[in-house]
Amino acid sequence: MSTTETEKRGFHFGDIKKMLGGNGTSSLRQFGILGSLLAIVLFFQVVTMMRNPNGATLSPNNLINVINQYSFILILAIGMVMVIIMGHIDLSVGSVAAFVGIVVAKSMTDWNLPWPLAILLGLGVGALVGAWQGFWVAYVGVPAFIVTLAGMLFFRGANQFIGQSTTVPVPKEFVVIGAGYMPEIPIPGMNFNVPTMILAVIAVAWVVFYELRTRRTQRRMGSETAPVWVAATKVIVLGIIILGAGWLFATGRPGTSFPISGLILLALVILYTFLTRNTVFGRHIYAVGGNRQAARLSGVKDRWVDFFVIMNMSVLAALAGMIFVARSQASGPGDGNMWELDAIAAVFIGGAAVSGGIGTVIGSIIGGLVMAFLNNGMALLGLSADVVSMVKGLVLLFAVGIDVWNKQQGRPSIIGFLTRRRARTDDFGSSTLQTPVADGANGKKETSSH
């Protein structure tokens, strides 16, 4: 069926599947996971309306608090998804974040280092820690699980050794990266934060642009294009969600708006989404994670990919640690406790495969938001920490367990359905990686997609 015929034909039930990302024609493969997130948010909004007619979950102040409280976990999820795609695991991120946090706090308090230089110092320390761990994984061959387990113990101890197990405060200027907000632009008659709404409009324009670009690429390659109403509905729904969220952030209590930590998170999502989907190195990550031997035969330097991914994880952990310290206005010996587990849970709920080779940055962010709103919603209901922990554990277990069981039964995999790669184009219209795979029988190479 030609593209023109596809766009002109009437309604087909399969179009709903396409709109939800089921047939490779959606520009957001995580649309189904996003639907689960929205269901959770709406559920807690309705439940809290029984106590407060306006509800609590979708109140501006609560949304601002969610971003402030969980932005550092979402930043960790960005790096963790790359680690898990490679088939590794990193247990040290919480301890590395705490270690960098105390070093940065000490540098400003004891060494009188200006806060911009302290941030650079923290990123540098994170890079050194990552290079150390990456060396053992990539060039010595020690499993990442063991290396990062050792790192978790060592850097937790280093945090307490350097800080003498005490709390170290940080200057007020440093606090802005963890507890600051977009500035106010006073305009008569506009009782909302203008920069926040401008950011929301830019985000909607970005969604429209990439949808149009995707359809244009599909036409150029001769692949089937979903009807215009499918694309329009998807863009309209996402646009309403983005503008609605922007309005809520822009109308919070005086002095607040979209958090600076949220801006940092958005910048990282854009950067790493581009890196993993639109660069050669990003395709190498998927290639090595999907089939390391085939990637080697294709000329991919898998050791360098291992080294970079592990080092990058520690740099992001350093950034997450500094944001947390800035929000807390001090570094303490308990910082970073159990962060690695929250980040890993976000990645798997977001669609990554335990065996590696599958996962996306956007999916991990949505998975992290699922955990964030579960935490937040149960806290609003007054549930105790032990109940929250049990629910989170069950959510993670069932999210992955049901998917694995479906695979074993030969049924469609839920996570595989939501994260299935396009046959000819990826989410934003670029080509998928074609990796030569050695044929064991005759030594010839055939092409396989990762």
C-alpha positions as CSV (number, residue, x, y, z in Angstrom):
1,M,0.0,0.0,0.0
2,S,1.5,3.4,-1.0
3,T,1.9,6.2,1.4
4,T,-0.9,8.2,-0.3
5,E,-3.3,5.3,-0.1
6,T,-2.4,4.8,3.6
7,E,-3.2,8.4,4.5
8,K,-6.5,8.5,2.5
9,R,-8.0,5.2,3.7
10,G,-10.6,5.1,6.3
11,F,-10.4,4.0,10.0
12,H,-8.6,0.8,10.7
13,F,-8.4,-0.7,14.2
14,G,-4.6,-1.2,13.7
15,D,-4.2,2.6,13.6
16,I,-4.9,2.7,17.4
17,K,-2.0,0.3,17.8
18,K,0.2,2.5,15.7
19,M,-0.7,5.6,17.7
20,L,0.4,3.7,20.8
21,G,3.7,2.8,19.2
22,G,2.9,-0.8,18.3
23,N,3.9,-1.0,14.6
24,G,7.0,1.0,14.3
25,T,5.2,4.1,13.1
26,S,5.0,6.0,16.3
27,S,7.6,8.7,17.1
28,L,7.4,7.8,20.8
29,R,7.7,4.0,21.4
30,Q,7.2,4.6,25.1
31,F,3.6,5.9,24.5
32,G,2.2,2.9,26.2
33,I,4.5,3.3,29.3
34,L,3.5,7.0,29.3
35,G,-0.2,5.9,29.5
36,S,0.6,3.8,32.6
37,L,2.2,6.8,34.2
38,L,-0.8,8.9,33.4
39,A,-3.1,6.2,34.9
40,I,-1.1,6.2,38.1
41,V,-1.2,10.0,38.4
42,L,-4.9,10.2,37.7
43,F,-5.5,7.4,40.2
44,F,-3.8,9.2,43.1
45,Q,-5.4,12.5,42.0
46,V,-8.9,10.9,42.3
47,V,-8.1,9.2,45.6
48,T,-6.7,12.4,47.1
49,M,-9.8,14.3,45.9
50,M,-11.8,12.3,48.5
51,R,-9.8,14.3,51.2
52,N,-9.4,17.6,49.2
53,P,-11.9,18.6,46.5
54,N,-9.0,19.9,44.4
55,G,-6.9,16.8,44.8
56,A,-3.2,16.8,45.8
57,T,-1.3,14.9,43.1
58,L,-1.8,17.4,40.3
59,S,-1.4,20.5,42.5
60,P,1.3,22.9,41.3
61,N,3.3,22.7,44.5
62,N,3.2,18.9,44.5
63,L,4.5,18.6,40.9
64,I,7.3,21.0,41.7
65,N,8.2,18.9,44.8
66,V,8.2,15.7,42.7
67,I,10.8,17.2,40.3
68,N,12.9,18.6,43.1
69,Q,12.8,15.3,45.1
70,Y,13.5,12.9,42.2
71,S,15.5,14.7,39.6
72,F,18.7,13.2,40.8
73,I,17.3,9.7,40.5
74,L,16.2,10.4,37.0
75,I,19.6,11.7,36.1
76,L,21.1,8.4,37.4
77,A,18.6,6.5,35.3
78,I,20.0,8.2,32.2
79,G,23.4,6.7,32.8
80,M,22.1,3.4,34.2
81,V,20.1,2.6,31.1
82,M,23.3,2.7,29.0
83,V,25.1,0.5,31.5
84,I,22.2,-2.0,31.4
85,I,22.0,-1.9,27.6
86,M,25.6,-3.0,27.7
87,G,24.7,-6.0,29.9
88,H,26.4,-4.5,33.0
89,I,25.1,-3.2,36.3
90,D,26.4,-0.4,38.5
91,L,25.9,-0.7,42.2
92,S,28.2,2.2,43.2
93,V,26.3,5.2,41.9
94,G,24.8,6.1,45.3
95,S,28.2,5.9,47.1
96,V,29.9,7.8,44.3
97,A,27.3,10.5,44.5
98,A,27.8,10.8,48.3
99,F,31.6,10.8,47.9
100,V,31.6,13.6,45.3
101,G,29.0,15.5,47.4
102,I,31.3,15.6,50.5
103,V,34.4,16.5,48.4
104,V,32.5,19.4,46.8
105,A,31.1,20.6,50.1
106,K,34.5,20.4,51.7
107,S,36.1,22.3,48.8
108,M,33.7,25.2,49.3
109,T,33.7,25.2,53.1
110,D,37.3,24.5,53.9
111,W,39.2,25.5,50.7
112,N,37.0,28.5,49.9
113,L,36.6,27.3,46.3
114,P,34.1,29.3,44.3
115,W,30.9,27.2,43.6
116,P,31.4,27.1,39.8
117,L,34.9,25.7,40.2
118,A,33.5,23.3,42.9
119,I,31.0,21.9,40.4
120,L,33.8,21.4,37.9
121,L,35.9,19.7,40.6
122,G,33.0,17.4,41.3
123,L,32.5,16.4,37.7
124,G,36.3,15.8,37.5
125,V,36.3,13.6,40.5
126,G,33.3,11.7,39.1
127,A,35.3,11.2,35.8
128,L,38.3,9.9,37.7
129,V,36.2,7.5,39.7
130,G,34.5,6.3,36.5
131,A,37.8,5.9,34.7
132,W,39.1,3.8,37.7
133,Q,36.1,1.5,37.6
134,G,35.9,1.5,33.8
135,F,39.6,0.3,33.6
136,W,38.8,-2.7,35.8
137,V,35.7,-3.6,33.8
138,A,37.0,-2.9,30.2
139,Y,40.7,-3.8,30.3
140,V,41.1,-6.2,33.2
141,G,37.9,-8.0,32.6
142,V,36.5,-8.0,36.1
143,P,32.6,-8.2,36.0
144,A,31.0,-4.8,36.5
145,F,28.9,-6.2,39.3
146,I,32.0,-7.0,41.3
147,V,33.9,-3.8,40.4
148,T,30.9,-1.5,41.3
149,L,30.1,-3.6,44.5
150,A,33.7,-2.9,45.6
151,G,33.2,0.8,44.6
152,M,30.0,1.0,46.6
153,L,31.8,-0.2,49.8
154,F,35.0,1.9,49.2
155,F,33.3,5.2,48.3
156,R,30.8,4.9,51.1
157,G,33.6,4.6,53.5
158,A,35.5,7.4,51.7
159,N,32.5,9.7,52.2
160,Q,32.5,9.0,55.9
161,F,36.2,9.2,56.2
162,I,36.5,12.6,54.5
163,G,33.5,14.1,56.3
164,Q,34.2,12.4,59.6
165,S,30.6,11.1,59.5
166,T,29.3,14.7,60.0
167,T,27.1,17.1,58.0
168,V,29.0,19.7,56.0
169,P,26.9,22.8,54.8
170,V,27.3,24.4,51.4
171,P,27.0,28.1,50.4
172,K,23.7,29.6,49.4
173,E,25.0,30.3,45.9
174,F,25.5,26.6,45.3
175,V,21.9,25.8,46.4
176,V,20.5,27.2,43.2
177,I,21.3,24.0,41.1
178,G,19.2,21.9,43.5
179,A,16.6,24.2,44.9
180,G,16.4,27.1,42.4
181,Y,13.7,27.9,39.9
182,M,13.3,29.6,36.6
183,P,13.4,33.4,37.0
184,E,10.4,35.6,37.0
185,I,9.7,38.0,34.1
186,P,7.1,40.5,35.4
187,I,4.5,41.2,32.7
188,P,1.3,43.1,33.6
189,G,-1.8,41.0,33.5
190,M,0.1,37.7,33.5
191,N,0.0,36.0,36.9
192,F,2.2,33.0,36.0
193,N,5.8,32.3,35.3
194,V,6.4,33.3,31.7
195,P,9.7,31.5,31.1
196,T,8.1,28.2,32.2
197,M,5.3,28.6,29.7
198,I,7.8,29.5,27.0
199,L,9.6,26.3,27.8
200,A,6.4,24.3,27.5
201,V,5.6,25.9,24.1
202,I,9.1,25.1,22.9
203,A,8.6,21.5,24.0
204,V,5.3,21.2,22.0
205,A,7.0,22.6,18.9
206,W,9.8,20.0,19.4
207,V,7.2,17.2,19.4
208,V,5.5,18.6,16.3
209,F,8.8,19.0,14.5
210,Y,10.0,15.4,15.1
211,E,6.6,14.0,14.2
212,L,6.8,15.8,10.8
213,R,10.4,14.8,10.4
214,T,9.6,11.1,11.1
215,R,6.7,11.1,8.5
216,R,8.9,12.8,5.9
217,T,11.7,10.2,6.5
218,Q,9.2,7.4,6.2
219,R,7.9,8.8,2.8
220,R,11.4,9.2,1.5
221,M,12.3,5.6,2.4
222,G,9.0,4.2,1.0
223,S,7.8,2.8,4.3
224,E,4.2,2.8,5.4
225,T,3.0,6.0,7.0
226,A,0.2,6.1,9.6
227,P,-2.9,8.2,8.6
228,V,-2.7,11.9,9.3
229,W,-5.3,11.7,12.0
230,V,-3.2,9.2,14.0
231,A,-0.2,11.6,14.0
232,A,-2.4,14.6,14.7
233,T,-4.1,12.8,17.6
234,K,-0.8,11.8,19.1
235,V,0.7,15.3,18.8
236,I,-2.5,16.9,20.2
237,V,-2.6,14.6,23.2
238,L,1.1,15.1,24.0
239,G,0.7,18.8,23.4
240,I,-2.1,19.1,25.9
241,I,-0.2,17.1,28.5
242,I,2.9,19.3,28.1
243,L,1.1,22.6,28.1
244,G,-1.0,21.5,31.1
245,A,2.1,20.5,33.0
246,G,3.7,23.7,32.1
247,W,0.7,25.7,33.3
248,L,0.8,23.8,36.7
249,F,4.5,24.5,37.1
250,A,4.0,28.2,36.2
251,T,1.2,28.8,38.6
252,G,2.7,27.4,41.8
253,R,3.2,29.3,45.0
254,P,5.0,32.7,44.6
255,G,8.7,32.4,44.0
256,T,8.5,29.0,42.5
257,S,8.3,27.7,38.9
258,F,9.9,24.9,36.9
259,P,13.0,23.8,39.0
260,I,16.6,24.4,37.8
261,S,17.3,20.7,38.5
262,G,14.4,19.9,36.1
263,L,16.1,22.1,33.4
264,I,19.4,20.1,33.9
265,L,17.5,16.9,33.6
266,L,15.8,18.0,30.4
267,A,19.1,19.0,28.9
268,L,20.6,15.6,29.7
269,V,17.6,13.8,28.3
270,I,17.9,15.6,25.0
271,L,21.7,15.2,24.9
272,Y,21.7,11.4,25.7
273,T,18.7,10.7,23.5
274,F,20.6,12.2,20.6
275,L,23.8,10.3,21.6
276,T,22.2,6.9,21.9
277,R,20.0,7.2,18.8
278,N,21.7,9.4,16.3
279,T,25.4,8.8,16.7
280,V,27.7,6.0,15.7
281,F,28.8,5.6,19.3
282,G,25.3,5.2,20.5
283,R,24.7,2.5,17.9
284,H,27.8,0.8,19.1
285,I,26.3,0.6,22.7
286,Y,23.3,-1.3,21.4
287,A,25.5,-3.4,19.1
288,V,27.8,-4.5,22.0
289,G,24.9,-5.0,24.3
290,G,23.0,-7.1,21.8
291,N,25.8,-9.3,20.5
292,R,29.3,-8.5,21.7
293,Q,31.0,-11.0,19.4
294,A,29.2,-9.7,16.3
295,A,30.1,-6.2,17.3
296,R,33.7,-7.1,17.5
297,L,33.6,-8.7,14.1
298,S,32.1,-5.5,12.8
299,G,35.1,-3.5,14.0
300,V,33.5,-2.1,17.2
301,K,36.0,-1.4,19.9
302,D,33.9,-2.9,22.7
303,R,36.5,-2.3,25.4
304,W,36.4,1.4,24.7
305,V,32.6,1.4,24.8
306,D,32.6,-0.4,28.1
307,F,35.1,2.1,29.5
308,F,33.1,5.1,28.4
309,V,29.8,3.8,29.6
310,I,31.1,3.0,33.1
311,M,32.9,6.3,33.3
312,N,29.9,8.3,32.1
313,M,27.8,6.7,34.8
314,S,30.1,8.0,37.5
315,V,30.1,11.5,36.0
316,L,26.2,11.5,36.1
317,A,26.3,10.1,39.6
318,A,28.6,13.0,40.6
319,L,26.2,15.5,39.1
320,A,23.2,13.8,40.8
321,G,25.1,14.0,44.1
322,M,25.8,17.7,43.8
323,I,22.2,18.4,42.9
324,F,21.1,16.5,46.0
325,V,23.6,18.3,48.3
326,A,22.5,21.6,46.8
327,R,18.8,20.9,47.6
328,S,19.6,19.6,51.1
329,Q,22.0,22.6,51.6
330,A,24.5,20.2,53.2
331,S,26.4,16.9,52.5
332,G,25.9,14.1,55.0
333,P,27.1,10.5,55.6
334,G,23.6,9.1,54.7
335,D,23.5,10.7,51.2
336,G,23.0,8.3,48.2
337,N,21.7,5.4,50.3
338,M,19.8,2.9,48.0
339,W,19.9,5.3,45.0
340,E,21.3,2.6,42.8
341,L,18.3,0.4,43.4
342,D,15.9,3.2,42.5
343,A,17.8,3.9,39.3
344,I,17.9,0.3,38.3
345,A,14.2,-0.1,39.0
346,A,13.4,2.9,36.8
347,V,15.4,1.5,33.9
348,F,13.7,-1.9,34.0
349,I,10.2,-0.5,34.4
350,G,11.0,1.8,31.5
351,G,11.5,-1.2,29.2
352,A,15.2,-2.3,29.4
353,A,16.0,-6.0,29.0
354,V,17.9,-7.9,31.7
355,S,20.1,-9.5,29.1
356,G,21.1,-6.2,27.6
357,G,20.7,-4.7,24.1
358,I,17.3,-3.1,24.7
359,G,16.4,0.1,26.5
360,T,15.9,3.9,25.9
361,V,16.6,7.1,27.7
362,I,13.0,8.3,27.4
363,G,11.6,5.0,28.6
364,S,13.9,5.1,31.6
365,I,12.8,8.6,32.5
366,I,9.1,7.6,32.3
367,G,9.9,4.5,34.4
368,G,11.6,6.7,36.9
369,L,8.5,9.0,37.0
370,V,6.3,6.0,37.6
371,M,8.3,5.2,40.7
372,A,8.4,8.8,41.7
373,F,4.6,9.2,41.5
374,L,4.1,5.9,43.3
375,N,6.3,7.2,46.1
376,N,4.6,10.6,46.1
377,G,1.1,9.3,45.9
378,M,1.5,6.8,48.7
379,A,3.1,9.6,50.8
380,L,0.1,11.8,50.2
381,L,-2.1,9.0,51.4
382,G,-0.1,8.8,54.6
383,L,1.2,5.3,54.0
384,S,4.3,4.3,56.1
385,A,7.7,3.9,54.6
386,D,7.6,0.1,55.0
387,V,4.4,-0.2,52.9
388,V,5.9,2.1,50.2
389,S,9.0,-0.1,50.0
390,M,6.9,-3.3,49.7
391,V,4.7,-1.8,46.9
392,K,7.8,-0.6,45.0
393,G,9.3,-4.0,45.2
394,L,6.1,-5.7,44.0
395,V,5.8,-3.2,41.1
396,L,9.3,-3.9,39.9
397,L,8.9,-7.7,40.3
398,F,5.6,-7.9,38.4
399,A,6.7,-5.4,35.7
400,V,9.7,-7.6,34.7
401,G,8.2,-11.0,35.8
402,I,5.1,-10.7,33.6
403,D,7.2,-9.7,30.7
404,V,9.6,-12.7,31.1
405,W,6.7,-15.1,31.6
406,N,5.0,-13.9,28.4
407,K,8.2,-14.5,26.5
408,Q,8.6,-18.0,27.9
409,Q,5.0,-18.8,26.9
410,G,5.6,-17.6,23.4
411,R,3.2,-14.6,23.9
412,P,3.9,-11.0,22.9
413,S,6.3,-9.4,25.4
414,I,4.9,-6.3,27.0
415,I,8.2,-4.6,27.3
416,G,9.3,-5.8,23.9
417,F,6.1,-4.4,22.5
418,L,6.7,-1.1,24.0
419,T,10.4,-0.9,23.1
420,R,10.4,-2.7,19.7
421,R,12.8,-1.0,17.3
422,R,11.7,0.1,13.9
423,A,12.4,-2.1,11.0
424,R,13.7,0.8,8.9
425,T,13.7,4.0,11.0
426,D,14.1,4.8,14.6
427,D,12.1,7.2,16.8
428,F,13.3,10.3,15.2
429,G,13.7,9.1,11.6
430,S,17.3,8.0,11.6
431,S,18.3,4.6,10.3
432,T,18.7,1.7,12.7
433,L,22.1,0.0,13.1
434,Q,22.8,-2.8,10.7
435,T,25.5,-5.0,12.2
436,P,27.3,-7.7,10.3
437,V,27.0,-11.0,12.1
438,A,29.4,-13.8,11.4
439,D,27.8,-17.0,10.0
440,G,29.2,-19.9,12.1
441,A,28.9,-22.4,9.2
442,N,30.7,-20.7,6.4
443,G,32.3,-17.6,7.9
444,K,30.2,-15.3,5.8
445,K,28.6,-12.2,7.2
446,E,24.9,-11.5,7.2
447,T,23.1,-8.4,8.4
448,S,21.1,-8.2,11.6
449,S,19.4,-5.2,13.2
450,H,20.1,-4.0,16.8
